[in-house]
């Protein structure tokens, strides 16, 4: 069974430079307004995504091709799963999935306030 949870201690930035493909940058740009972030130009979104993914952690990947990395931030309300081809140097982010993220602590605090 493949575990999608992050593997402790491994960060994407440890591989060196990170490049973001046009496809991944477009996917990220398209997702930003859905998450309540202002729209960005493609190159600005590409740079921001590369900066965020430096601290992404490797996940089990679920049997899909490529390496899978995950970045989550409660303050940005963003959960990013990236497929990365790390064979060429630098690592290339080929696709991303971006979801709205609220931490478990935030959800628990909301439930407590609702009581």
ChimeraX attribute file (.defattr): number of C-alpha atoms within 10 A of each C-alpha:
attribute: neighborCount
match mode: 1-to-1
recipient: residues
	/A:1	6
	/A:2	9
	/A:3	11
	/A:4	16
	/A:5	13
	/A:6	18
	/A:7	14
	/A:8	9
	/A:9	8
	/A:10	15
	/A:11	19
	/A:12	23
	/A:13	17
	/A:14	13
	/A:15	13
	/A:16	13
	/A:17	13
	/A:18	22
	/A:19	19
	/A:20	23
	/A:21	16
	/A:22	15
	/A:23	14
	/A:24	22
	/A:25	25
	/A:26	18
	/A:27	18
	/A:28	22
	/A:29	23
	/A:30	16
	/A:31	19
	/A:32	18
	/A:33	12
	/A:34	13
	/A:35	15
	/A:36	12
	/A:37	13
	/A:38	9
	/A:39	14
	/A:40	15
	/A:41	10
	/A:42	16
	/A:43	14
	/A:44	12
	/A:45	21
	/A:46	22
	/A:47	14
	/A:48	14
	/A:49	22
	/A:50	20
	/A:51	13
	/A:52	15
	/A:53	22
	/A:54	17
	/A:55	17
	/A:56	23
	/A:57	23
	/A:58	24
	/A:59	20
	/A:60	16
	/A:61	20
	/A:62	12
	/A:63	12
	/A:64	9
	/A:65	10
	/A:66	15
	/A:67	18
	/A:68	25
	/A:69	27
	/A:70	25
	/A:71	20
	/A:72	22
	/A:73	14
	/A:74	14
	/A:75	9
	/A:76	13
	/A:77	15
	/A:78	21
	/A:79	18
	/A:80	20
	/A:81	23
	/A:82	28
	/A:83	21
	/A:84	23
	/A:85	18
	/A:86	16
	/A:87	10
	/A:88	7
	/A:89	12
	/A:90	13
	/A:91	18
	/A:92	20
	/A:93	26
	/A:94	17
	/A:95	20
	/A:96	24
	/A:97	14
	/A:98	21
	/A:99	16
	/A:100	17
	/A:101	16
	/A:102	16
	/A:103	14
	/A:104	10
	/A:105	10
	/A:106	11
	/A:107	10
	/A:108	11
	/A:109	10
	/A:110	11
	/A:111	10
	/A:112	9
	/A:113	7
	/A:114	7
	/A:115	5
